[in-house]
Amino acid sequence: MGVDTSGGHPAMDYAEHNRTYAQFLSLAKVGIIFLVVLLAGMAYFLV
């Protein structure tokens, strides 16, 4: 995603913000995949 940060506040560290957001998205994807596998395993083994 391209965001123009040239007009932003000089105290903001936009590069760090973008890295943090990317890490959040990665962890959210891993969490969703884990939950899907967990639910599929529960459906298979518990039913």
KAWO-V156999 format. One record per pair of residues at least 24 apart in sequence whose ideal C-beta (glycine too) atoms are under 7 Angstrom apart, sorted by the first residue. I is the first residue (numbers start at 1). J is the second residue. D is the distance in whole Angstrom. If there is no record, write none. Layout:
i->(I I)
j->(J J)
d->(D D)
//
This chain:
none
//
